[in-house]
């Protein structure tokens, strides 16, 4: 159950000098609500490249930050109260900059974009305690100024904190957030966008906890729609990393400080290229999406047996690497022209190389946080063969001449699904990246939400395998096999009778 917990501690103190000089941070304030502490502050001018650290302690802090204080965040950029989502230059260096502050209360006023913001998610260990928070600055060369002055860059009075369910924040001037249980018992449909796509008028924002990104407090926006027979969630795959990803092969990423993860993961040390070799790769996108699923189920009341995924290109990748990997959550998937495997030596791996491996890209030594080699994890055929559960039903289409999505990985993926007796229907043609637009009517119906709604986590379905009408996708060479074909196309089942034992 989602519930609201409020506690407020505001501090308005004029900037003060310490050790003969003023701290860059002043007027530090803290407000705890919905399981998160919102820290805001004023910022003096600092050299380009200055970052900030945030600390917490149950004891009052004076003089300098004590060694036993817990560092909650690092590499917070200057003027972090700026809502970079509202600045077109955050996504395209050729756009005219537009600077406004964050909205951190439902439909409330914007913060001063020249100040700072950090959002901390209260842990169960901290819950019910009174905490002092402090903010320090780190010079471009890496030297931290640990000086603190009560009421200036450290709270003079502690803030009582309480753990709770994170609540997304309404972002629009008009309208209001959906009421609790607004999606009661409705199916939940995730629409994942393709690369470089953005949605206008995103109505919700969520500040993530420490599991959802390279540091906690990162902001993620999404569109939520509640209609008569379903809830539609459209999250956006963008993350602020506080630096330009100069090692990226695509110019558009080399000149902005935000990344797309291809609806997958990235290096835990992506904020510093020199440290990426010591980082691990984490599937942050899945954690963000699963967090949204939990909120939609607990707050909106969506049917936990009826969650679905659809997307094209990069959005189709989300179906393969989030939905299929979480069969306990998703009941069915529609994936158009997705990457089904990121294999060494294949151009698809180039999409993830700078995000996961830095300048050297992903190698055999690049590991997930559990020690699994990334190249092994990204092998879609291996995943299907080793799946421990029945996967969500998958509708998948690909084109043989797709210049962005390598065809050679698709035939073995289809066959792995067939041999593993997983439920799927596949269709391919001789098209390029936007293939399938002239597909037969029955295949076009795969795109309809109601096609996916046939499947539920609490209902069995028939998984067809080895149909005599299946065509041959070939050996991976675009010229081998049936140029246009399908597997399990047109096969459906209904009116199944099932019991606990049969």
GIDA-V963853 format. One record per pair of residues at least 6 apart in sequence whose C-alpha atoms are under 8 Angstrom apart, sorted by the first residue. I is the first residue (numbers start at 1). J is the second residue. Records with the same first field share a line. If there is no record, write none. Layout:
BEGIN
I->J / J
END
This chain:
BEGIN
1->298 / 299
2->164 / 165 / 167 / 295 / 298 / 299
3->34 / 164 / 165
4->33 / 34 / 164 / 165
5->33 / 34 / 35 / 162 / 164
6->32 / 33 / 34
7->31 / 32 / 33 / 159 / 160 / 161
8->30 / 31 / 32 / 33 / 159 / 160
9->29 / 30 / 31 / 32 / 158 / 159 / 160
10->29 / 30 / 31
11->27 / 28 / 29 / 30 / 151 / 155 / 156
12->27 / 28 / 29 / 151
13->26 / 27 / 28 / 151 / 152
14->26 / 27 / 151 / 152
15->22 / 23 / 25 / 26 / 27 / 152
16->22 / 23 / 26 / 149 / 152
17->23
18->147 / 148 / 149
23->44 / 147 / 148 / 152 / 153
24->43 / 44 / 45 / 46 / 137
25->41 / 42 / 43 / 44 / 135 / 136 / 137 / 152 / 153
26->41 / 42 / 43 / 151 / 152 / 153
27->41 / 42 / 151 / 152 / 153
28->39 / 40 / 41 / 42 / 151 / 152 / 153 / 154 / 155
29->39 / 40 / 41 / 155
30->37 / 38 / 39 / 40 / 159
31->37 / 38 / 39 / 159
32->38 / 159 / 160 / 161 / 162
33->162
34->163 / 164 / 165 / 166 / 167
35->121 / 122 / 161 / 162 / 163 / 164 / 165 / 166
36->119 / 120 / 121 / 122 / 161 / 162 / 163 / 164 / 166
37->119 / 120 / 121 / 122 / 161
38->117 / 118 / 119 / 120
39->117 / 118 / 119 / 120
40->81 / 115 / 116 / 117 / 118
41->115 / 116 / 117 / 153
42->114 / 115 / 116
43->78 / 79 / 114 / 115 / 116
46->78
47->139 / 140
48->140
49->77 / 78 / 139 / 140
50->77 / 78 / 137 / 138 / 139 / 140
51->74 / 75 / 76 / 77 / 78 / 137 / 138 / 139 / 140
52->74 / 75 / 76 / 77 / 78 / 135 / 136 / 137 / 138
53->71 / 72 / 73 / 74 / 75 / 76 / 135 / 136 / 137 / 138
54->71 / 72 / 73 / 74 / 133 / 134 / 135 / 136
55->65 / 69 / 70 / 71 / 72 / 73 / 133 / 134 / 135
56->69 / 70 / 71 / 72 / 131 / 132 / 133 / 134
57->68 / 69 / 70 / 131 / 132 / 133
58->129 / 130 / 131 / 132 / 158
59->131 / 132
60->132 / 156 / 157 / 158
61->132 / 134 / 148 / 150 / 154
62->148 / 149 / 150
63->147 / 148 / 149
64->146 / 147 / 148
65->134 / 146 / 147 / 148
72->120 / 216
73->215 / 216
74->215
75->242 / 271
76->118 / 242
77->242
78->115 / 116
79->113 / 114 / 115 / 116 / 117
80->113 / 114 / 115 / 116 / 117 / 118
81->101 / 102 / 111 / 112 / 113 / 114 / 115 / 116 / 117
82->99 / 100 / 101 / 102 / 111 / 112 / 113 / 114 / 115 / 116
83->99 / 100 / 101 / 102 / 103 / 113
84->90 / 99 / 100
85->221
86->98 / 99 / 100
87->97 / 98 / 99 / 100
88->95 / 96 / 97 / 98
89->95 / 96 / 97 / 98 / 256
90->256 / 257 / 258
91->252 / 256 / 258
92->252 / 255 / 256
93->252 / 255 / 256
99->113
100->110 / 111 / 112 / 113
101->110 / 111 / 112 / 113
102->110 / 111 / 113
103->109 / 110 / 111 / 169 / 171
104->110 / 111 / 169
105->169 / 170
106->169 / 170 / 171 / 176 / 177
107->169 / 170 / 171 / 172 / 173 / 174 / 176
118->217
119->207 / 216 / 217 / 218
120->209 / 216 / 217
121->163 / 166 / 208 / 209 / 210 / 216 / 217
122->161 / 162 / 163 / 164
123->163
124->163
126->161 / 162 / 163
127->161 / 162 / 163
128->160 / 161 / 162 / 163
129->160 / 161 / 162
130->158 / 159 / 160 / 161
131->158 / 159 / 160 / 161
132->154 / 155 / 156 / 157 / 158 / 159
133->154 / 155 / 158
134->148 / 153 / 154 / 155
135->148 / 153 / 154
136->144 / 145 / 146 / 147 / 148 / 153
137->144 / 145 / 146
138->144 / 145
139->145
148->154
150->156
151->157
166->206
167->206 / 295
168->204 / 205 / 206 / 207
169->204 / 205 / 206
170->176 / 177 / 203 / 204 / 205
171->202 / 203 / 204 / 205
172->201 / 202 / 203
178->300
179->300
180->299 / 300 / 301
181->299 / 300 / 301 / 302
182->226 / 300 / 301
183->226 / 230 / 231 / 296 / 300 / 301 / 302
184->300 / 301 / 302 / 303
185->301 / 302 / 303
186->229 / 230 / 231 / 301 / 302 / 303 / 306
187->229 / 230 / 231 / 302 / 303 / 304 / 305 / 306 / 307 / 308 / 453
188->230 / 231 / 232 / 233 / 296 / 302 / 303 / 306 / 307 / 308
189->230 / 231 / 232 / 233 / 307 / 308 / 309 / 310 / 449
190->232 / 233 / 234 / 235 / 307 / 308 / 309 / 310
191->232 / 233 / 234 / 235 / 309 / 310 / 311 / 315
192->234 / 235 / 236 / 309 / 310 / 311 / 312 / 314 / 315 / 316 / 318
193->234 / 235 / 236 / 237 / 311 / 312 / 314 / 315
194->311 / 312 / 313 / 314 / 315 / 316
195->260 / 262 / 313 / 314 / 315
198->236
199->223 / 236
201->223
202->221 / 222 / 223 / 224
203->221 / 222 / 223 / 224
204->221 / 222 / 223 / 224
205->219 / 220 / 221 / 222
206->219 / 220 / 221
207->216 / 217 / 218 / 219 / 220
208->216 / 217 / 218 / 219 / 220 / 288
209->215 / 216 / 217 / 218
210->216 / 217
211->284 / 287
212->218 / 284 / 285 / 287 / 288
213->239 / 268 / 284
214->267 / 268 / 269 / 270 / 271
218->239 / 240
219->239
220->235 / 236 / 238 / 239
221->235 / 236
222->233 / 234 / 235 / 236
223->233 / 234 / 235
224->231 / 232 / 233 / 234
225->231 / 232 / 233
226->232
231->302
235->289
237->260 / 261 / 262 / 263 / 285
238->258 / 259 / 260 / 261
239->258 / 259 / 260 / 261
240->257 / 258 / 259
241->257 / 258 / 259 / 270 / 271
242->257 / 258 / 271
243->256 / 257 / 258 / 271 / 272
244->253 / 254 / 255 / 256 / 257 / 258
245->253 / 254 / 255 / 256 / 257 / 259 / 354
246->253 / 254 / 255
247->254 / 354 / 358 / 359
248->254 / 354 / 355
249->354
253->259
261->285 / 352 / 355
262->314 / 315 / 317 / 318 / 351 / 352
263->285 / 286 / 314 / 315 / 317 / 318 / 321 / 322
264->283 / 284 / 285 / 286 / 318 / 321 / 322
265->281 / 282 / 283 / 284 / 285 / 355 / 356
266->281 / 282 / 283 / 284 / 352 / 355 / 356
267->276 / 279 / 280 / 281 / 282 / 355 / 356 / 357
268->276 / 279 / 280 / 281 / 282
269->275 / 276 / 278 / 279 / 280
270->276 / 355 / 356 / 358
273->358 / 359
276->356 / 357 / 358
277->357 / 358
280->356 / 366 / 367 / 368 / 369
281->356 / 366 / 367 / 368 / 369 / 374
282->368 / 369
285->322
286->322
296->302
297->303 / 304
304->329
305->329 / 330 / 331 / 456 / 457 / 458
306->330 / 331 / 453 / 455 / 456 / 457
307->329 / 330 / 331 / 332 / 456
308->323 / 330 / 331 / 332 / 333 / 452 / 453
309->318 / 319 / 323 / 330 / 332 / 333 / 334 / 335
310->316 / 319 / 333 / 334 / 335
311->317 / 318 / 319 / 334 / 335 / 336
312->335 / 336 / 337 / 338
313->335 / 336 / 337 / 338 / 339 / 405 / 433
314->338 / 339
315->335 / 338
316->334 / 335 / 336 / 337 / 338 / 339
317->335 / 338 / 339 / 340
319->333 / 334 / 335
320->335 / 338 / 339 / 340
323->329 / 330 / 333 / 392
324->330 / 333 / 391 / 392
325->391
327->389 / 390 / 391 / 392
328->457
329->457
330->392 / 457
331->392 / 393 / 452 / 455 / 456 / 457
332->392 / 393 / 394 / 452 / 453 / 455 / 456
333->392 / 393 / 394 / 395 / 452
334->394 / 395 / 396 / 446 / 447 / 452
335->394 / 395 / 396 / 397
336->396 / 397 / 398
337->396 / 397 / 398 / 399 / 405 / 433 / 434 / 435
338->398 / 405
339->348 / 405 / 406
340->379 / 380 / 409 / 410 / 413
341->348 / 378 / 379 / 380 / 381 / 409
342->348 / 349 / 375 / 378 / 379 / 380
343->349 / 375 / 378 / 379
344->375
346->406
347->404 / 406
348->404 / 405 / 406
349->362
350->361
352->361 / 362
353->359 / 360 / 361 / 362
354->360 / 361 / 362
356->362 / 366
357->363 / 366
362->374 / 375
363->375
364->373 / 374 / 375
365->373
366->373 / 374 / 375
367->373 / 374
368->374
376->382
377->383
380->413
381->412 / 413 / 416
384->413 / 416 / 417 / 420
385->416 / 417 / 420
390->422
391->422 / 423
392->423
393->422 / 423 / 424 / 455
394->423 / 424 / 425
395->424 / 425 / 426 / 446
396->424 / 425 / 426 / 427
397->426 / 427 / 428 / 436
398->407 / 410 / 427 / 428 / 429 / 435 / 436
399->407 / 428 / 429 / 430 / 431 / 432 / 433 / 434 / 435 / 436
400->406 / 407 / 428 / 429 / 430 / 431 / 432 / 478 / 483
401->407 / 430 / 431 / 432 / 433 / 478
402->431 / 432 / 433 / 434 / 435
403->432 / 433
404->433
405->433
407->476 / 477 / 478
408->475 / 476 / 477 / 478
409->476
410->476
411->473 / 474 / 475 / 476
412->475 / 476
414->426
417->423 / 424
418->424 / 465 / 466
419->465
421->463 / 464 / 465
422->463 / 464 / 465
423->462 / 463 / 464
424->463 / 464 / 488
425->486 / 487 / 488 / 489
426->486 / 487 / 488 / 489
427->443 / 484 / 485 / 486 / 487 / 489
428->436 / 473 / 483 / 484 / 485 / 486
429->435 / 436 / 483 / 484 / 485
430->483 / 484
442->490
443->489
445->451
446->452
455->461
460->496 / 498
461->493 / 496
462->492 / 493
464->488 / 491
465->488
467->487 / 488
469->487 / 488
470->485 / 486 / 487 / 488 / 489
471->482 / 485 / 486 / 487
472->481 / 482 / 485 / 486
473->480 / 481 / 482 / 483 / 485 / 486
474->480 / 481 / 482
475->481
END
